Amino acid sequence: MSELENFESEIIASITAADDESALEAIRVAVLGKKGSLSEKMKTLGKMTPEERSIMGPALNALKNSVNEAISGKRETLQDLAIAKRLASEKVDITLPVRPSPAEVGRIHPISQVVDEITAIFADMGFSIAEGPDIETDYYNFTALNFPEGHPAREMHDTFFFNPDENGERKVLRTHTSPVQIHTMESQKPPIRIAIPGKTYRQDSDATHSPMFHQLEGLVVDKTANIANLKWVLEEFCKTFFEVDHINMRFRPSFFPFTEPSLELDIQCDRSGNEVKFGEGSDWMEILGCGMVHPNVLRFGGLDPDEYQGFAWGIGIDRIAMLKYGMPDLRAFFDADVRWINHYGFRPLDMPTLFGGLSS
């Protein structure tokens, strides 16, 4: 019996030393499992004489019960310790203020907000939103838009060129969103009414210019599109975007390779105070360029200029965001300064709508 007592003391000692439930389970399997040490001893009862079995049977059963009780007691102790440890690590200091939700802390970048505002305005006018690749070929970025060979915009000092490919062709980071006009005319039959917000790239950097900036392009192609339609679209856009009831506009002659005639649009404003106020005052501010689509551009888009005509305009999204929300320096748009975004950003759930307000 002394051997059985030693066996029992070793098992009880290993159970007592177990420091987690997985170690305890390993001990249980090693002792009471199908091939456990105690189970193997139980299997020897069949080979014993009746006298030996009458002594060893009760002793082994008592040992099994003792081991089960020790394991159960140790498991309860370990579970209590685990709960106490979890409570200590997950406790909440109720004296601390409640943290604001992500919806309250997070902010939408002003550029994203203005793109949403523009989308809401033009969608209400029946325009579709179109997009195109940031990396363009020389054909789509220049040639198809009626830029002649030797035009200054093709020069290295203004355009980001890639290295020549195996065919000697040099792709570019698009300098405007106008290539989407050609892509759309090639893939869609008139009538076409699209607004094209997107990133553009030019080698320029100061308080009002950035090497990467955002531009809004607009295109309408139809059999009866004319300057009067262009004026109405731009007037409705400016009134809605700047949230004024009335706005005076004037068009000045200009030149763009892809429009003929080409026009610059000025809108009435007041610059006497700390902010620019639109729809009042005696000042004028140039806001965008526009014009009737050049016949050559229609031809490059696969359309007959004797049958179709259209108008287009382009405006800097970053610039109109600065004008509307009083931001003095364009470079701050791209600095990723959390203080700036907290000041000028918009709450995530305040989606701009025409009936709920663009910037409310």
N, C-alpha and C positions, 0 to 999 in steps of 0.2 A: 504493500500500500504506500510505502514511502516514495516509490517511483511515481505513482499516480499523483501523490501530493506535490511532488516536485514539478510534474507536468502541469498541474493546475496552477501552481504559483507562477510559473513562467508565462502562462497564458494571461493570467490576471495582471501581471506586471506589464505585458505588452499592450493590453487594453488600457491600462491606466496611463501609459506613456503616449498613446495616440493623441495627436494634436489637431486633427481635423476629421471630418466624417469620411473622407475618402480613405484615409489610413485605417480608420476603424473598420470600414467595410472590407478592406484587404485582409485584416486580421480575421474577421468573421469567416470569409471564404477559406482562408488557410486552415482554420480550425474546424469549422462546421460544414464546409462545402462538401460536395460529393466525394472529392479526393482529399479532404482535409485530414489533419493529423488525428483529431478525435473520431472522425467518421471511420478512419482506418482501424482504430482500436475497437470500435463497435463491431466491425466486421469479423473480428477474431472470436467473438462470443460463440459462434456456431461450431468452432473447433474445440471448445473447452468441454470438460466433463461437467455433469450436472452440478457437482459440488462447487467447482470453480465458477460456473456460470451464475450460481445463486449468490456468489459473493461479488463478482466483478460486474454483473448486470446492474444491480442497484447503484454500485459505486460510479460506473460510467454515466448512468442516467442522471445521477445527482450532479456529476461534474458538468454534464451538458446543460442542465438547468442553471447551474451556477454561472457558467460562461454566458448563457443567454441573458441572465439578469445583469451581469456586469456590462455586457455590450449595450443593453437597453439603457442602463443608468448612465453610461458614458455618452451615449448618443444624445440623451436629453441635456446633459451638461454642455456638450459641444454646441447644440442648437441654441441653448440659452446664451452662451458666450458669443455666438455668431450674431444673434439678434442685438445683444448689447453693443457689439462692435459696430454694427450697421447703424444703430440709433445714434451712436456717438459721432460717426462720420457724416451722417445725413441730417443732422439736427439743423434747424433753422433759427437764426437769431431774429426773433419777432420784434426786436427794437430797431432793426434796420428798415429804412423806407422801402416800399415796394418798387422793384425795378420796372421801368416802362416797357411796354411790349415792343417787339421789333417793328410793328406798323407805326408806332409813335416815334421810334428812334431813327429808322431808316429814312433816307431822302432820295428823291428822284432828281437826277442831274437836270439843270435848266435846259440843256440841249434836247434831252429826251422829252421833257415837258413841251418844248416848243414844237418839236416834230409831231407830237400827239395833237397839239393845238392845230397845226397846219393840216394834218390828216382829217381832223374833224371838220374844218372849214371847207376843204375841197371835196370831201366825200358828200357833204350836204349840197354842193353844187353839181353833183353827178360825176365827179372825176374819180378815176381809179388811181391807186398808188402803184407806181412802177419802180423797179430797182434794176441795177446792173452791176457788172464786175468792177472792182477797184482797179484792176490791172487791164489795160486796154492796148490794142494795137494802134500803130500810127494811123491806120486807115480810119478806124472809128473815132479816134480822139481828134484827128485833124482833117484828113483828106475828105472824108464823107461829110464834114461840116463846113466845107468850102474854104478851108485854110490853104492858101496857095503855098507852094514851095518857097522857102526863104522867109515865111512869116515869122515875126519876132517870137511868137508864142511857142514855136518849135525849138527855140534855142535852148542850149544846155543850162543857161543861167536862170531859166524860168521853169523848166520841166525836169522831173525826176525820170531819167532814162535807165532801163536795165541794160545789162551787157548784151551784145548781139547773140542770137541763137545760132544753130548750125546753118540756118539759111541766111544769116546776116541781118535778120530783122530784129529791131530793138523795140521791145514793148515799153510802155510808160505807165506810171501811176497817173490815172486820169486827172486832168487839170480842171475839169468841170463835169457836171452830170449830163451834159448834152449828148454824149454817145448813146445814152438810153433812148433818145429820140429815134436814132437810126435803127437800133435793135427793135424798137416797137413798130416802126413803119414796115420793117422787113417781115415781121411776124403777125401783124394785125392789120386788117383792112379798115379804112375809115368808115364811120366817124371815130376819131381818136380823141379822148380827153383824159390826159394823165398828169399827175403831179409826181415829181421825182425828188424826194429828199435823199441825201447821201453824203458820204465823205469825198472830199477832193483834195488834191495835193499840188502845192507850188512852192518854189524855193523863196520864201519870204517870211520874215519874223520880226514883229515889233508889237507895240501895245494894241494895235488894231489888225494885225495880220499874223497868221500862224502857218507853218509848213503843211499842216493837216487841218482842214477846216470843213465846215458843212455848208452845203448849198442846196437850194430848192430850185428845181427846174419845172417849168410847166409847158405843156404842148397841147394844142388843139388843132386838129386837121379835119376839114370838112369841105363840102363844095361851096358853102356860103360863109365861111369864117371871115371876119373882117376886123378892122381897127375898132369899130364901135363895140364889138363883142369883147375885144381885149380890154378896152377901157372899163367896161362894166365889171368884168371878172376881177381886175386889179383893184377897182374901187371897193367892191364888196369884200374882197380879201382884207384890204387895209383897214376898213371900218371895223370888221369883225375881229381881226387880230389885235388891233390896238384898242378895241372896245370903246369906240366913240360913235356917236349917232351921225355925225357929218364930217366929211373930210374933203378939202380942196386939193386938186391934183393938177399938175401941168406936165406936158410932154415936151422934151427938147430933142432936136435931131442929134443923132450920134452915128456910130459905125460899129457893126459887128459882122464878121464874115458870114455868119449863118442866118442873118435876117436882112430884109430889104423891103420897106424902109426900116431903119433901126432907130430906137428911141430910148432916151433916159427919162425915168419917171421921178419927179419931185413931189413931195407932199408938204402941205402947210403945217407949220409947227411954231411953237413958242420956246425959245431957248433963254429967256430972261432969268429964270430961276435956276435951282440946282438940278432940275430934271427937265427933260424934253417933253413938252406936252403937244400932242397931235390934235388936229382939228381946230386949232385956234392960233392966235398970234399973227405976226407979219413975216416970219422967217420961212425959208424953204429948205428942205433936206432931200438930197438925191437918195433914193431908196432901192432902185433896181433898174436893170436894163431889159428891154423887150423889143418886139417888132414882129413883122410878118415873116414867116419862114421863107428863106431864099429858095427860088425855084431849083437851084442846083442841089440843095439839101433834099428836097422832095424827090428829085431824080435819083440821088444816091440811095434814098429809102425805098425805091422801087415804085414811086407814084408819079403820075402824069401831072405836071404843074398847070397844064391847060384845063384839067378837070378838077383838081383839088388845090386848095390853098389853106394856109393855117397861120397861127400866131404862136409865139413862144415868149417866155420871160425867164429870167434867172435872178435869184436873190440870195444873199448870204444869210444862212440861218443864225450863225453866231452873232452877226451884226444886228439883226432885228431882235435877237434875245437881249443883247446889251442895251438897245434902245428902249425896249419895253420894260425891262426890269432893273435898269439903272446900274449896270455893271461897267466899271471904268476901264478894265484891262482884260483883253481877250486871253492873254497868257494864263490867267488864273483858271480858265476853263479846263486846262489840262495839267494843273499842278497836283491834283489829288489831295488837296488840303482839306481835311475833315472840317475845319472851322469854316472854311468858305462854303462847302456844300451844306453845312448845317444852317448857314445864314441865307443862302440863295436857293437851296434845294426845296423841293415840293414833297408833301406827304404822299406816300405810295397810293393811298386809296382815293386821292383827290383827282380823279380822271377828268380831263377837260372835255366838256360837251357844250354844244351850242345852247341847250336848254338849261343846263345847270351852271354855266359860266366857264369860260376858258381858264381863268387863273384864280378862281375864288378859293 
